[in-house]
Protein backbone atom coordinates (compact mmCIF):
# COMPACT_ATOMS: atom_id res chain seq x y z
CA UNK A 1 0.00 0.00 0.00
CA UNK A 2 1.20 3.51 -0.80
CA UNK A 3 0.44 6.36 1.62
CA UNK A 4 0.46 10.04 0.64
CA UNK A 5 0.73 12.25 3.73
CA UNK A 6 -0.26 15.86 3.04
CA UNK A 7 0.84 18.82 5.16
CA UNK A 8 -0.31 22.43 4.96
CA UNK A 9 1.08 23.88 8.21
CA UNK A 10 4.50 25.40 8.64
CA UNK A 11 6.59 26.79 11.47
CA UNK A 12 3.61 28.70 12.89
CA UNK A 13 2.12 25.36 14.08
CA UNK A 14 5.00 22.96 14.76
CA UNK A 15 2.90 20.02 15.91
CA UNK A 16 0.68 20.09 12.82
CA UNK A 17 3.75 20.62 10.66
CA UNK A 18 5.17 17.36 11.99
CA UNK A 19 2.03 15.26 11.41
CA UNK A 20 2.58 14.31 7.73
CA UNK A 21 6.18 13.40 8.54
CA UNK A 22 5.09 11.21 11.43
CA UNK A 23 2.41 9.61 9.26
CA UNK A 24 4.94 8.84 6.53
CA UNK A 25 7.40 7.34 9.02
CA UNK A 26 4.63 5.20 10.51
CA UNK A 27 3.74 3.94 7.04
CA UNK A 28 7.38 3.02 6.39
CA UNK A 29 7.68 1.31 9.75
CA UNK A 30 4.60 -0.76 8.88
CA UNK A 31 6.09 -1.91 5.59
CA UNK A 32 4.20 0.44 3.28
CA UNK A 33 5.45 2.97 0.72
CA UNK A 34 5.23 6.60 1.77
CA UNK A 35 5.19 9.94 0.01
CA UNK A 36 4.81 13.44 1.46
CA UNK A 37 3.15 16.44 -0.20
CA UNK A 38 3.76 19.87 1.31
CA UNK A 39 1.34 22.64 0.36
CA UNK A 40 0.94 26.28 1.31
CA UNK A 41 2.81 27.26 4.47
CA UNK A 42 4.34 23.79 4.75
CA UNK A 43 6.53 24.44 1.71
CA UNK A 44 8.58 26.88 3.78
CA UNK A 45 9.85 23.96 5.86
CA UNK A 46 12.16 23.14 2.95
CA UNK A 47 14.00 26.44 3.22
CA UNK A 48 17.56 25.81 4.41
CA UNK A 49 17.68 25.63 8.20
CA UNK A 50 14.04 26.57 8.84
CA UNK A 51 12.78 23.10 9.78
CA UNK A 52 15.68 22.69 12.23
CA UNK A 53 14.20 25.49 14.34
CA UNK A 54 10.74 23.89 14.44
CA UNK A 55 10.11 21.62 17.42
CA UNK A 56 6.77 19.83 17.71
CA UNK A 57 5.25 19.03 21.10
CA UNK A 58 5.93 15.35 21.85
CA UNK A 59 7.28 14.73 18.32
CA UNK A 60 10.65 16.48 18.41
CA UNK A 61 12.56 18.36 15.77
CA UNK A 62 10.80 18.64 12.40
CA UNK A 63 14.08 19.07 10.52
CA UNK A 64 15.42 15.78 11.86
CA UNK A 65 12.22 13.98 10.89
CA UNK A 66 12.31 15.49 7.41
CA UNK A 67 15.95 14.48 6.86
CA UNK A 68 15.24 10.94 8.08
CA UNK A 69 12.49 10.55 5.48
CA UNK A 70 14.67 11.97 2.72
CA UNK A 71 17.50 9.61 3.74
CA UNK A 72 15.04 6.70 3.42
CA UNK A 73 14.18 7.77 -0.13
CA UNK A 74 10.69 9.10 0.58
CA UNK A 75 9.60 11.51 -2.18
CA UNK A 76 8.71 14.99 -0.94
CA UNK A 77 6.39 16.89 -3.29
CA UNK A 78 5.88 20.66 -3.19
C-alpha positions, 0 to 999 in steps of 0.5 A: 500500500502507498500512503500520501501524507499531506501537510499544509502547516509550517513553522507557525504550528510545529505540531501540525507541521510534523504530522505528515512526517510522522504519518509517513514514518509510521507507514514506512515502519509498517512496511508500506510505501510513503510519500509526502506532499507539502502545500501552502505554508508547509513548503517553507519547511524546505528552506535551508535551516528553517525546519531545524528550528521547528520543534513539535510538542511530543514529536521532536525536531521537524528538521530531523524527521524530514531528513530521516524521510529523505535519507530513506528515499521518501519523495517529498512533493511541493 
